[in-house]
């Protein structure tokens, strides 16, 4: 995208903690900007955090960002989610709702994520992935329910993620350098 088009649209809205890219895309589309995806372009993007505490907290803030998105764009309906069918889907839905009820705040989501990290030490691998998925989905739901459109309070989440990424990158670099010295 050309810089002048991005600037004319107002760029990314700094009020968003997450989903700022979707919100910008919507504004650009409404302005009639034609977007083309070029598969030859490669951009770095943050991957999923390594620990459940960060993943669950991020999901909560992402859900809270949906509150701001809905406030800014009330004419945009959220994606339709089909009602769960079958006993397993209904059990998942009930478990998600019950766990979401334990996360009325971002801090509560961090605590749940920390508890999941402790559980992961003893759970079998197959169950561990499902527990993380359940906690992340529940956190997003809780963020949508309890999050505030005012996103400044959630900035610490991105700051913590960036610090964690910097620490992991430094550890990778140190390991790589140690390997070269051998």
Backbone bond lengths (Angstrom), bond angles and torsions (degrees), N, CA, C in turn:
res aa  C-N    CA-C-N  psi(-1)  N-CA   C-N-CA  omega(-1)  CA-C   N-CA-C  phi
1 X - - - 1.439 - - 1.524 107.99 -
2 X 1.293 113.99 138.63 1.463 118.08 178.81 1.531 109.53 -71.74
3 X 1.317 114.13 145.75 1.468 120.45 -178.28 1.532 111.56 -59.21
4 X 1.321 118.29 -40.76 1.464 120.15 -177.64 1.533 111.24 -63.58
5 X 1.329 117.80 -35.20 1.463 121.00 178.19 1.531 109.55 -66.96
6 X 1.326 115.53 -44.47 1.463 120.64 178.73 1.531 110.78 -61.69
7 X 1.322 116.50 -45.10 1.467 120.21 -179.23 1.518 111.65 -67.07
8 X 1.338 117.17 -38.22 1.461 120.29 179.57 1.532 111.06 -64.39
9 X 1.317 116.20 -33.19 1.468 120.59 178.53 1.528 111.60 -76.83
10 X 1.322 117.27 -10.96 1.457 120.86 -179.22 1.514 113.53 96.29
11 X 1.329 117.20 1.79 1.463 120.79 178.44 1.519 111.91 66.45
12 X 1.308 114.45 -167.18 1.462 119.64 177.58 1.517 109.14 -67.96
13 X 1.311 116.37 139.28 1.454 121.52 179.07 1.528 108.17 -79.80
14 X 1.341 117.93 113.86 1.466 120.42 -176.88 1.529 113.36 -67.87
15 X 1.323 117.75 -8.72 1.459 119.74 178.59 1.528 111.61 -70.52
16 X 1.336 116.72 -20.31 1.464 120.60 -177.94 1.518 111.03 -87.42
17 X 1.328 115.65 138.32 1.460 120.61 171.40 1.519 109.53 -86.10
18 X 1.315 116.64 -41.11 1.460 124.24 176.88 1.521 107.20 -137.78
19 X 1.318 117.24 167.24 1.464 124.72 178.40 1.526 112.26 72.10
20 X 1.328 116.78 10.86 1.461 119.66 179.32 1.521 111.31 -63.93
21 X 1.329 117.34 -29.55 1.460 120.72 179.12 1.527 111.06 -70.08
22 X 1.323 117.67 -41.25 1.468 121.18 177.68 1.521 110.58 -65.41
23 X 1.314 115.70 -40.40 1.467 119.63 -178.88 1.522 110.55 -66.39
24 X 1.332 117.42 -41.93 1.463 120.73 176.82 1.526 110.05 -63.32
25 X 1.321 117.26 -43.82 1.466 120.77 178.96 1.514 112.01 -58.30
26 X 1.325 116.97 -40.29 1.461 120.58 178.26 1.523 110.60 -64.06
27 X 1.328 116.87 -46.10 1.471 119.22 179.43 1.525 111.36 -62.25
28 X 1.323 117.14 -41.76 1.466 120.48 178.92 1.528 110.70 -62.83
29 X 1.320 116.79 -44.44 1.467 120.34 179.31 1.522 110.55 -61.82
30 X 1.321 116.70 -41.02 1.465 120.00 179.05 1.527 111.78 -66.99
31 X 1.333 115.99 -28.00 1.467 120.10 176.60 1.525 111.81 -80.03
32 X 1.335 116.34 -1.41 1.457 120.13 178.50 1.515 114.54 85.55
33 X 1.321 117.25 12.72 1.462 120.47 179.38 1.527 108.17 -73.04
34 X 1.311 115.63 127.57 1.460 121.22 177.80 1.521 107.84 -86.16
35 X 1.309 115.88 125.17 1.464 120.02 -179.01 1.520 109.12 -110.70
36 X 1.313 114.32 136.19 1.457 120.99 178.71 1.522 107.38 -124.19
37 X 1.305 115.81 131.27 1.459 120.38 177.31 1.521 107.64 -89.91
38 X 1.301 116.01 121.44 1.464 121.73 179.04 1.523 107.99 -105.09
39 X 1.333 117.47 107.19 1.468 119.40 -177.65 1.524 113.60 -64.61
40 X 1.328 117.19 -13.68 1.468 119.66 178.85 1.530 111.53 -76.11
41 X 1.325 116.78 -18.61 1.464 120.00 179.81 1.519 109.70 -82.89
42 X 1.297 115.43 135.17 1.458 120.77 178.24 1.520 107.82 -125.99
43 X 1.320 115.29 125.85 1.460 120.67 178.81 1.518 108.95 -122.19
44 X 1.319 116.83 141.08 1.466 117.86 176.08 1.526 109.76 -69.47
45 X 1.295 115.94 142.14 1.461 121.10 177.23 1.516 107.59 -140.69
46 X 1.302 115.52 140.82 1.457 119.39 179.39 1.511 110.29 -63.21
47 X 1.289 115.81 134.73 1.456 120.36 176.11 1.516 110.61 -85.10
48 X 1.295 114.42 -177.40 1.463 119.34 178.64 1.523 109.61 -67.69
49 X 1.317 117.21 140.64 1.469 120.07 176.96 1.528 110.62 -59.76
50 X 1.297 115.50 154.01 1.462 120.99 -176.24 1.524 112.71 -76.89
51 X 1.312 118.38 -26.71 1.462 119.88 -175.28 1.525 110.95 -112.46
52 X 1.330 115.49 152.27 1.461 121.19 -178.30 1.529 111.55 -65.16
53 X 1.315 117.52 -34.92 1.472 119.81 -179.00 1.525 110.27 -55.97
54 X 1.327 116.33 -46.38 1.462 120.12 -179.15 1.521 110.90 -71.98
55 X 1.326 117.74 -40.33 1.468 120.58 -179.53 1.522 111.20 -62.39
56 X 1.322 116.51 -44.79 1.462 120.85 -177.88 1.532 109.75 -67.83
57 X 1.320 117.36 -44.16 1.468 120.59 178.61 1.529 110.83 -62.99
58 X 1.337 116.98 -40.03 1.469 120.44 178.32 1.527 110.19 -63.53
59 X 1.321 117.46 -42.08 1.464 120.92 -179.98 1.529 110.56 -62.25
60 X 1.334 116.98 -38.51 1.466 120.42 178.98 1.532 109.62 -62.57
61 X 1.319 116.77 -46.59 1.468 120.45 -179.06 1.527 110.21 -67.31
62 X 1.320 117.37 -36.70 1.460 120.18 176.55 1.529 110.09 -61.51
63 X 1.326 116.60 -42.03 1.458 120.04 175.29 1.520 111.70 -62.09
64 X 1.327 116.58 -41.08 1.468 120.64 177.45 1.526 110.73 -64.12
65 X 1.320 117.35 -33.64 1.465 120.57 177.83 1.523 110.92 -66.04
66 X 1.331 116.60 -28.63 1.466 119.60 175.84 1.525 110.81 -65.11
67 X 1.328 116.90 -30.12 1.464 120.81 177.30 1.529 109.18 -63.35
68 X 1.333 116.73 -46.23 1.462 120.80 178.04 1.527 110.43 -63.88
69 X 1.334 117.04 -42.74 1.466 121.10 179.24 1.533 109.98 -58.08
70 X 1.330 116.90 -46.07 1.466 121.15 -179.90 1.524 111.28 -64.44
71 X 1.327 116.78 -35.32 1.462 120.41 178.31 1.530 110.50 -67.63
72 X 1.335 116.30 -42.58 1.464 120.59 -178.92 1.527 112.45 -73.24
73 X 1.321 116.34 -29.63 1.470 120.86 -175.25 1.530 109.67 -132.68
74 X 1.338 116.89 68.28 1.468 119.30 -176.01 1.528 113.48 -64.42
75 X 1.324 117.22 -17.77 1.459 120.69 179.83 1.528 113.18 -80.02
76 X 1.318 117.33 -9.57 1.465 120.98 -179.23 1.525 108.44 -94.80
77 X 1.315 114.92 116.74 1.465 119.58 179.68 1.521 109.76 -77.19
78 X 1.321 116.67 140.89 1.469 118.05 175.53 1.526 109.10 -64.35
79 X 1.315 116.62 157.46 1.470 118.98 -179.90 1.527 110.94 -58.35
80 X 1.317 115.01 139.75 1.462 119.72 178.39 1.524 109.23 -70.93
81 X 1.291 115.23 132.26 1.462 120.77 177.97 1.522 106.84 -114.51
82 X 1.321 116.81 119.11 1.467 117.99 -179.08 1.529 110.84 -64.81
83 X 1.316 114.68 146.82 1.466 119.33 177.66 1.522 108.66 -64.51
84 X 1.317 116.14 140.77 1.467 118.05 -179.21 1.528 110.60 -64.32
85 X 1.305 115.56 139.85 1.460 119.48 176.10 1.522 107.88 -124.55
86 X 1.271 115.69 147.59 1.455 120.07 -178.24 1.516 110.46 89.71
87 X 1.306 114.82 154.45 1.464 120.76 -175.74 1.522 112.27 -63.52
88 X 1.333 117.33 -41.84 1.473 119.82 -177.96 1.522 110.65 -64.82
89 X 1.331 117.13 -43.18 1.464 120.54 -179.59 1.523 110.82 -66.13
90 X 1.316 116.47 -39.33 1.460 119.66 178.93 1.531 111.13 -68.66
91 X 1.319 117.01 -36.17 1.471 120.20 176.56 1.528 110.18 -65.55
92 X 1.347 116.58 -41.45 1.468 121.17 177.95 1.529 109.78 -61.25
93 X 1.319 115.84 -44.93 1.466 120.89 179.86 1.528 110.45 -60.63
94 X 1.321 116.67 -44.06 1.469 120.55 179.59 1.527 110.83 -65.03
95 X 1.323 116.73 -42.72 1.472 120.38 179.51 1.522 110.73 -64.97
96 X 1.331 116.36 -40.15 1.469 120.28 178.84 1.526 110.24 -62.25
97 X 1.325 115.82 -45.48 1.464 119.75 179.06 1.518 112.69 -63.06
98 X 1.325 116.18 -41.59 1.471 119.98 -179.94 1.523 111.03 -65.36
99 X 1.323 116.57 -43.26 1.466 119.31 179.77 1.529 110.90 -69.32
100 X 1.331 117.43 -37.16 1.470 120.63 177.57 1.525 110.75 -59.85
101 X 1.327 116.51 -34.74 1.469 120.30 -179.97 1.525 112.00 -63.85
102 X 1.328 116.88 -20.84 1.470 120.69 178.81 1.529 112.58 -85.39
103 X 1.343 116.74 0.38 1.471 119.92 -175.51 1.529 111.50 -125.25
104 X 1.332 117.99 65.20 1.458 119.61 179.81 1.529 113.77 -76.01
105 X 1.331 116.42 -4.19 1.465 119.89 -179.09 1.523 109.55 -145.35
106 X 1.315 114.92 164.33 1.463 121.27 176.73 1.524 109.84 -61.65
107 X 1.318 117.18 -40.44 1.470 120.80 178.73 1.529 110.62 -62.28
108 X 1.332 116.94 -39.82 1.467 120.04 178.04 1.524 110.38 -64.64
109 X 1.325 117.41 -37.35 1.469 120.84 177.44 1.529 110.27 -63.23
110 X 1.324 117.14 -40.59 1.476 119.61 177.14 1.531 110.64 -62.33
111 X 1.331 115.96 -40.51 1.473 119.20 179.44 1.531 111.04 -64.89
112 X 1.325 116.55 -42.59 1.468 119.74 177.57 1.524 109.57 -62.57
113 X 1.324 117.22 -43.20 1.464 120.48 177.80 1.517 112.20 -60.10
114 X 1.323 116.89 -39.87 1.472 120.35 177.18 1.526 110.87 -64.24
115 X 1.331 116.68 -39.88 1.468 120.21 177.72 1.529 110.29 -64.21
116 X 1.324 116.73 -39.20 1.466 120.32 177.37 1.525 109.79 -63.40
117 X 1.327 117.46 -42.62 1.475 119.71 177.69 1.528 110.97 -57.05
118 X 1.326 117.05 -40.61 1.469 119.84 178.74 1.533 110.80 -66.79
119 X 1.333 116.71 -39.55 1.469 120.73 177.93 1.527 112.02 -63.48
120 X 1.319 116.20 -36.33 1.464 120.37 -176.47 1.521 112.23 -60.27
121 X 1.324 116.66 -24.33 1.469 120.11 -179.45 1.525 112.03 -67.70
122 X 1.334 117.11 -22.82 1.466 119.82 -175.27 1.529 113.89 -117.92
123 X 1.316 117.87 -10.60 1.464 120.19 -178.15 1.524 111.59 -82.83
124 X 1.336 116.96 148.21 1.466 119.26 171.61 1.529 109.34 -64.31
125 X 1.320 116.60 152.43 1.460 122.20 -173.85 1.526 112.65 -53.46
126 X 1.326 118.54 -46.86 1.463 121.15 -179.00 1.515 112.67 -60.32
127 X 1.310 116.71 -42.21 1.462 120.90 179.13 1.525 110.70 -70.97
128 X 1.316 116.90 -35.59 1.468 120.92 -177.88 1.524 111.00 -59.53
129 X 1.321 117.13 -45.48 1.463 120.46 179.73 1.514 111.93 -60.93
130 X 1.323 116.19 -39.04 1.469 119.81 179.63 1.526 111.37 -68.98
131 X 1.308 116.62 -37.83 1.468 120.04 179.11 1.526 110.13 -64.84
132 X 1.335 117.21 -42.60 1.470 120.16 177.35 1.524 109.66 -62.77
133 X 1.336 117.69 -45.37 1.471 121.00 179.33 1.523 111.28 -59.10
134 X 1.317 116.15 -43.68 1.461 120.74 179.19 1.526 110.57 -61.00
135 X 1.320 116.85 -46.60 1.465 120.73 -178.50 1.525 111.49 -64.77
136 X 1.331 117.36 -40.39 1.467 120.87 179.84 1.527 110.20 -66.06
137 X 1.319 116.97 -46.29 1.466 120.08 179.33 1.528 111.15 -62.76
138 X 1.317 116.69 -42.08 1.465 120.60 179.03 1.529 110.98 -64.71
139 X 1.320 116.83 -39.30 1.468 120.35 179.95 1.525 111.07 -64.97
140 X 1.328 117.08 -41.97 1.468 119.52 178.15 1.526 110.22 -61.60
141 X 1.319 116.02 -41.92 1.466 120.23 178.38 1.530 110.14 -63.19
142 X 1.319 116.85 -44.17 1.466 120.61 179.84 1.527 110.94 -64.05
143 X 1.335 117.27 -39.86 1.463 120.53 177.70 1.519 111.83 -62.59
144 X 1.342 116.23 -39.59 1.473 119.37 177.25 1.523 110.79 -65.35
145 X 1.326 115.90 -34.70 1.464 119.89 -177.05 1.531 111.79 -79.07
146 X 1.331 116.77 -41.42 1.466 120.42 -170.85 1.527 114.42 -110.76
147 X 1.323 117.59 -10.91 1.461 120.26 -176.49 1.520 112.30 -68.62
148 X 1.299 114.65 156.65 1.464 120.54 -179.89 1.526 109.59 -107.51
149 X 1.324 117.03 148.06 1.460 118.87 176.22 1.531 111.90 -61.60
150 X 1.325 117.30 -29.43 1.468 120.95 177.25 1.522 107.62 -72.42
151 X 1.317 116.78 113.48 1.461 122.04 -170.33 1.528 114.49 -96.55
152 X 1.322 118.49 -7.85 1.475 119.44 -175.94 1.522 112.76 -55.35
153 X 1.319 116.02 -35.51 1.464 119.91 -178.14 1.524 111.97 -63.80
154 X 1.327 117.36 -18.90 1.463 120.91 -175.55 1.526 112.93 -98.77
155 X 1.306 117.67 0.51 1.474 120.62 -178.12 1.525 111.94 -59.60
156 X 1.325 116.68 -31.18 1.463 119.76 -178.82 1.525 111.11 -59.83
157 X 1.334 117.57 -26.40 1.461 120.77 179.24 1.525 110.29 -63.22
158 X 1.330 116.65 -49.67 1.467 119.35 179.75 1.519 110.56 -66.30
159 X 1.333 116.80 -39.26 1.470 119.50 178.52 1.528 110.57 -59.10
160 X 1.331 116.63 -44.36 1.465 120.53 -179.95 1.526 110.75 -63.71
161 X 1.334 116.66 -39.66 1.466 119.65 179.03 1.526 110.91 -64.63
162 X 1.325 116.25 -42.76 1.467 119.64 -179.98 1.525 110.97 -64.57
163 X 1.337 116.54 -40.21 1.472 119.65 177.63 1.526 110.61 -63.52
164 X 1.325 116.59 -42.11 1.460 120.53 178.29 1.518 111.90 -62.66
165 X 1.331 116.11 -41.67 1.467 119.87 177.75 1.520 110.85 -63.29
166 X 1.326 116.74 -40.46 1.468 120.33 179.62 1.530 110.25 -64.58
167 X 1.337 117.20 -41.01 1.473 120.31 177.79 1.526 111.11 -63.75
168 X 1.351 116.93 -43.77 1.471 119.84 179.70 1.522 110.79 -64.87
169 X 1.332 117.45 -39.99 1.469 120.53 178.63 1.523 110.52 -64.21
170 X 1.332 116.93 -41.41 1.468 120.21 179.06 1.527 110.22 -64.22
171 X 1.330 117.22 -39.98 1.473 120.43 178.60 1.525 110.64 -65.67
172 X 1.339 117.44 -40.99 1.475 120.52 177.05 1.514 110.69 -62.30
173 X 1.346 115.95 -44.41 1.467 120.04 179.79 1.524 110.93 -62.75
174 X 1.332 116.45 -42.44 1.469 120.04 179.95 1.527 110.38 -63.99
175 X 1.334 116.96 -41.37 1.471 120.08 178.92 1.526 110.59 -65.58
176 X 1.311 116.20 -40.97 1.467 120.18 178.55 1.524 110.27 -63.68
177 X 1.333 116.68 -44.77 1.468 120.65 179.59 1.523 111.27 -64.42
178 X 1.325 116.94 -38.99 1.470 120.25 178.23 1.523 110.27 -63.95
179 X 1.328 116.71 -37.00 1.459 120.64 177.70 1.514 112.35 -66.38
180 X 1.309 116.79 -33.75 1.472 121.08 179.35 1.521 111.64 -71.21
181 X 1.332 116.80 -30.20 1.463 120.61 -176.48 1.519 112.38 -76.26
182 X 1.306 117.61 -11.55 1.480 120.35 -178.38 1.471 111.56 -76.90
